[in-house]
Amino acid sequence: MSEVPPTRMNQQVFKTKKKAAESGHRLLKKKADALKVKFRDYAKSIAETKSGMAADSSSAFFSLTQAEYAAGNFKQKVSEGSMTARVRVGAGIDNVAGVKLPVFTYFETGAATDNASLGLVGGGKKIQQVREKYSALLQNLIKLASLQTSFVTLDEAMKVTNRRVNALENVTIPKIQGVLDYIDRELDELEREDFTRLKLVQGKKEVQEQEQRKMLKDAETNDEDIMGTFDAGDDEDVVF
């Protein structure tokens, strides 16, 4: 703090810095609270999605087993198809309190279904159930991936925001306040020195004025004594 000159200008500069730091601290605190609320929502959604994933996976694999039992082993026929993607994953961004979170979405391309003739001999209904169940499972997987990725990104953003809040609260603002306290003490000391100096100068002036008044009074008294002792009648007549 000794390297900061204790002047009125520096005092105003550091007051402005303190005000800006306090404003930034309030904004970051609000941002941290908003991220915390969103973080809890994501954690709740992830828990709910994961709790249903086990049942959806079991149901999908069991339906596949049923379809293979009813229609035979049709995996070879499926692999011989054109393998055109009917489902794709879209990527987007969700903005939460200035933090950009990746969002994955499920959308169908509209491509024709390959191997539509599967199950004509038998098991067609079971194969259709397999398609539906695996589509639902895929949607849940994409949703879970989106939630999990956003959750991790949000966790990192919360850590960074909390570090900034703690730095402002425990380091930056106290340091600025310490500089302001130092400047205030030094300015008060300078004001006391100036006041003492003015009192000394004023005291010296008063002493000089008293001495001048005394000298003038003494001079007036001497003039009155000289005129009082002088009498023209005491002089002898001068004869020419």
C-alpha positions as CSV (number, residue, x, y, z in Angstrom):
1,M,0.0,0.0,0.0
2,S,3.0,2.3,0.5
3,E,3.4,2.5,-3.3
4,V,0.0,4.2,-3.6
5,P,0.4,8.0,-3.1
6,P,-2.2,9.1,-0.6
7,T,-4.0,11.7,-2.7
8,R,-7.6,12.7,-3.2
9,M,-7.4,11.5,-6.8
10,N,-6.2,8.0,-5.8
11,Q,-8.9,7.9,-3.2
12,Q,-11.6,8.6,-5.8
13,V,-10.0,6.0,-8.2
14,F,-10.0,3.3,-5.6
15,K,-13.6,4.1,-4.5
16,T,-14.6,3.6,-8.1
17,K,-12.7,0.3,-8.2
18,K,-14.4,-0.8,-5.0
19,K,-17.8,0.0,-6.4
20,A,-17.1,-1.9,-9.6
21,A,-15.8,-4.9,-7.6
22,E,-18.9,-4.9,-5.4
23,S,-21.2,-4.7,-8.4
24,G,-19.3,-7.5,-10.1
25,H,-19.5,-9.6,-6.9
26,R,-23.3,-9.1,-6.8
27,L,-23.7,-10.1,-10.4
28,L,-21.5,-13.2,-10.1
29,K,-23.4,-14.2,-6.9
30,K,-26.7,-14.0,-8.8
31,K,-25.1,-16.0,-11.7
32,A,-23.8,-18.7,-9.2
33,D,-27.3,-19.0,-7.7
34,A,-28.9,-19.4,-11.1
35,L,-26.4,-22.0,-12.1
36,K,-26.9,-23.8,-8.9
37,V,-30.7,-24.0,-9.5
38,K,-30.1,-25.3,-13.0
39,F,-27.5,-27.7,-11.8
40,R,-30.1,-29.3,-9.4
41,D,-32.6,-29.5,-12.2
42,Y,-30.2,-31.4,-14.4
43,A,-29.2,-33.7,-11.5
44,K,-32.9,-34.5,-10.9
45,S,-33.5,-35.1,-14.6
46,I,-30.5,-37.3,-14.9
47,A,-31.6,-39.4,-12.0
48,E,-35.1,-39.8,-13.4
49,T,-33.8,-40.7,-16.8
50,K,-31.3,-43.2,-15.5
51,S,-34.0,-44.8,-13.3
52,G,-36.1,-45.6,-16.4
53,M,-33.1,-46.7,-18.6
54,A,-32.8,-50.1,-17.0
55,A,-36.5,-51.0,-17.6
56,D,-36.4,-49.6,-21.2
57,S,-33.2,-51.6,-22.0
58,S,-34.5,-54.8,-20.6
59,S,-37.8,-54.3,-22.5
60,A,-36.0,-53.6,-25.8
61,F,-33.6,-56.5,-25.6
62,F,-36.5,-58.8,-24.5
63,S,-38.6,-57.7,-27.5
64,L,-35.6,-58.5,-29.8
65,T,-35.4,-62.0,-28.4
66,Q,-39.1,-62.4,-28.9
67,A,-38.8,-61.2,-32.5
68,E,-35.9,-63.5,-33.2
69,Y,-37.9,-66.4,-31.8
70,A,-41.0,-65.5,-33.9
71,A,-39.2,-64.5,-37.2
72,G,-35.9,-66.3,-36.9
73,N,-32.5,-64.8,-37.1
74,F,-33.0,-61.7,-39.3
75,K,-29.8,-59.8,-38.4
76,Q,-28.1,-60.9,-41.6
77,K,-30.9,-59.5,-43.7
78,V,-30.8,-56.2,-41.8
79,S,-27.0,-55.8,-42.3
80,E,-27.5,-56.4,-46.1
81,G,-29.7,-53.4,-46.4
82,S,-28.6,-49.9,-47.5
83,M,-28.1,-48.9,-43.9
84,T,-29.4,-45.4,-44.5
85,A,-29.8,-43.5,-41.3
86,R,-33.4,-42.8,-40.3
87,V,-32.5,-41.1,-37.1
88,R,-29.8,-38.4,-36.5
89,V,-28.6,-36.4,-33.5
90,G,-28.9,-32.6,-33.7
91,A,-26.6,-30.4,-31.7
92,G,-27.7,-27.1,-30.2
93,I,-26.8,-24.6,-27.5
94,D,-28.7,-23.6,-24.4
95,N,-27.7,-20.4,-22.7
96,V,-28.0,-20.4,-18.9
97,A,-26.8,-17.2,-17.2
98,G,-24.2,-16.6,-19.9
99,V,-23.0,-20.3,-19.9
100,K,-23.4,-22.1,-23.2
101,L,-24.6,-25.7,-22.6
102,P,-24.6,-28.3,-25.4
103,V,-28.0,-29.8,-26.2
104,F,-28.5,-33.0,-28.2
105,T,-31.8,-33.6,-30.0
106,Y,-33.4,-36.6,-31.7
107,F,-34.9,-36.1,-35.1
108,E,-35.9,-38.4,-38.0
109,T,-34.4,-37.9,-41.4
110,G,-37.5,-39.2,-43.2
111,A,-35.6,-41.9,-45.0
112,A,-37.5,-45.0,-46.2
113,T,-37.4,-48.0,-43.9
114,D,-35.1,-50.7,-45.2
115,N,-36.1,-54.3,-45.2
116,A,-39.8,-53.5,-44.9
117,S,-40.4,-57.1,-46.1
118,L,-39.0,-58.5,-42.9
119,G,-41.6,-60.5,-40.9
120,L,-43.9,-61.2,-43.9
121,V,-43.4,-64.9,-43.2
122,G,-43.9,-64.5,-39.5
123,G,-43.1,-62.2,-36.6
124,G,-43.8,-59.0,-38.4
125,K,-45.7,-57.6,-35.3
126,K,-42.8,-58.5,-33.0
127,I,-40.2,-56.8,-35.4
128,Q,-42.3,-53.6,-35.4
129,Q,-42.4,-53.7,-31.6
130,V,-38.6,-54.0,-31.7
131,R,-38.3,-50.9,-33.9
132,E,-40.6,-48.9,-31.5
133,K,-38.9,-50.0,-28.3
134,Y,-35.4,-49.3,-29.7
135,S,-36.5,-45.9,-31.0
136,A,-37.7,-45.0,-27.5
137,L,-34.5,-46.3,-26.0
138,L,-32.4,-44.3,-28.4
139,Q,-34.4,-41.2,-27.6
140,N,-33.7,-41.7,-23.9
141,L,-30.0,-42.3,-24.6
142,I,-29.7,-39.1,-26.5
143,K,-31.6,-37.2,-23.8
144,L,-29.3,-38.7,-21.2
145,A,-26.2,-37.8,-23.2
146,S,-27.4,-34.3,-23.5
147,L,-28.2,-34.0,-19.8
148,Q,-24.9,-35.5,-18.8
149,T,-22.8,-33.3,-21.1
150,S,-24.7,-30.2,-19.9
151,F,-24.3,-31.3,-16.3
152,V,-20.5,-31.6,-16.6
153,T,-20.2,-28.3,-18.4
154,L,-22.4,-26.6,-15.8
155,D,-20.3,-28.1,-13.0
156,E,-17.1,-26.6,-14.5
157,A,-18.9,-23.2,-14.9
158,M,-20.0,-23.3,-11.3
159,K,-16.5,-24.0,-10.1
160,V,-15.1,-21.1,-12.1
161,T,-17.9,-18.7,-11.0
162,N,-17.5,-19.7,-7.3
163,R,-13.7,-19.1,-7.5
164,R,-14.3,-15.7,-8.9
165,V,-16.9,-14.9,-6.2
166,N,-14.5,-16.0,-3.5
167,A,-11.6,-14.1,-5.0
168,L,-13.6,-10.9,-5.1
169,E,-15.1,-11.4,-1.7
170,N,-11.9,-12.5,0.1
171,V,-9.0,-10.9,-1.9
172,T,-9.9,-8.1,-4.2
173,I,-12.5,-6.1,-2.2
174,P,-10.5,-6.4,1.1
175,K,-7.3,-5.3,-0.7
176,I,-9.1,-2.2,-2.2
177,Q,-10.6,-1.4,1.2
178,G,-7.2,-1.7,2.8
179,V,-5.8,0.8,0.3
180,L,-8.7,3.2,1.0
181,D,-8.1,2.9,4.8
182,Y,-4.5,3.7,4.2
183,I,-5.3,6.7,2.1
184,D,-7.8,7.9,4.6
185,R,-5.3,7.6,7.5
186,E,-2.6,9.4,5.5
187,L,-5.0,12.2,4.5
188,D,-6.2,12.7,8.0
189,E,-2.6,12.9,9.2
190,L,-1.8,15.5,6.5
191,E,-4.9,17.5,7.6
192,R,-3.7,17.4,11.2
193,E,-0.2,18.5,10.2
194,D,-1.7,21.4,8.1
195,F,-3.9,22.4,11.0
196,T,-1.0,22.4,13.4
197,R,1.1,24.4,11.0
198,L,-1.6,26.9,10.5
199,K,-2.0,27.3,14.3
200,L,1.7,27.9,14.6
201,V,1.7,30.5,11.8
202,Q,-1.3,32.1,13.3
203,G,0.3,32.2,16.8
204,K,3.4,33.8,15.4
205,K,1.4,36.4,13.6
206,E,-0.5,37.2,16.8
207,V,2.8,37.5,18.7
208,Q,4.1,39.9,16.1
209,E,1.0,41.9,16.1
210,Q,1.1,42.2,19.9
211,E,4.7,43.3,19.7
212,Q,3.9,45.9,17.1
213,R,1.0,47.2,19.2
214,K,3.3,47.4,22.2
215,M,5.9,49.3,20.2
216,L,3.4,51.8,18.9
217,K,2.0,52.3,22.4
218,D,5.5,52.8,23.8
219,A,6.3,55.3,21.0
220,E,3.1,57.3,21.8
221,T,4.0,57.4,25.5
222,N,7.5,58.7,24.8
223,D,6.1,61.5,22.7
224,E,3.7,62.6,25.5
225,D,6.6,62.6,28.0
226,I,8.7,64.8,25.8
227,M,6.0,67.4,25.2
228,G,5.1,67.4,28.9
229,T,8.6,68.2,30.1
230,F,9.1,71.0,27.6
231,D,7.9,74.5,28.9
232,A,8.7,77.7,26.8
233,G,8.4,79.9,29.9
234,D,11.5,78.4,31.4
235,D,13.7,79.8,28.6
236,E,15.5,83.1,29.2
237,D,14.8,86.1,27.0
238,V,17.2,86.6,24.2
239,V,18.2,90.3,23.8
240,F,19.7,91.4,20.5
